Amino acid sequence: MGVDTYEHIDTMLRSVQEDVADSELRFKLRTARQLCDAMKEHYIQGQQAIERTDIDEETIESLRELGYLG
């Protein structure tokens, strides 16, 4: 999963939010979008932390295979 995935999810939620008239459902969709944005920021911070560490290439490759690195 990468930043593009979070952005795609937000795009889909925004599209539905624009089509929904019910205020309670719009609130829930807006909240879901905010949570998605928070998760994206958490992911970005994790990626930056990994990039700053001194990790050997084998471990980096393992992290990529497990989906922790883009």
C-alpha positions in Angstrom: 0.0 0.0 0.0 1.3 3.4 -0.8 0.3 7.1 -0.9 -1.6 6.5 -4.1 -3.9 4.0 -2.4 -4.9 6.5 0.3 -5.5 9.1 -2.4 -7.6 6.7 -4.4 -9.7 5.8 -1.4 -10.2 9.5 -0.6 -11.3 10.2 -4.2 -13.9 7.5 -4.0 -15.2 8.7 -0.6 -15.3 12.3 -1.9 -17.3 11.2 -4.9 -19.9 9.4 -2.8 -20.0 12.3 -0.3 -20.8 14.7 -3.1 -23.7 12.5 -4.2 -25.3 11.9 -0.8 -27.9 14.3 0.5 -28.4 12.8 4.0 -26.4 14.9 6.5 -25.6 12.0 8.8 -24.1 10.0 5.9 -22.2 13.0 4.7 -20.8 13.4 8.2 -19.7 9.7 8.3 -18.1 10.0 4.9 -16.3 13.2 5.9 -15.0 11.4 9.1 -13.8 8.5 7.0 -11.9 10.8 4.7 -10.3 12.5 7.7 -9.3 9.1 9.1 -7.9 8.1 5.7 -5.8 11.3 5.6 -4.5 10.6 9.1 -3.5 7.1 8.0 -1.8 8.5 4.9 0.3 10.9 7.1 1.2 8.1 9.4 2.3 6.0 6.5 4.4 8.8 5.1 6.1 9.4 8.5 6.9 5.7 8.7 8.4 5.7 5.3 10.5 8.8 6.1 11.7 7.1 9.4 12.7 4.0 7.5 14.6 6.1 4.9 16.6 7.8 7.7 17.7 4.6 9.3 20.9 2.7 8.6 19.4 -0.6 7.3 21.3 -3.2 5.3 20.1 -4.0 1.7 18.7 -7.4 2.6 16.4 -6.0 5.3 15.3 -3.2 2.9 14.4 -5.8 0.3 12.5 -7.9 2.9 10.6 -4.8 3.9 9.7 -4.1 0.3 8.5 -7.6 -0.3 6.3 -7.3 2.8 4.9 -4.1 1.5 6.4 -1.8 4.1 8.5 0.1 1.6 7.3 1.5 -1.7 
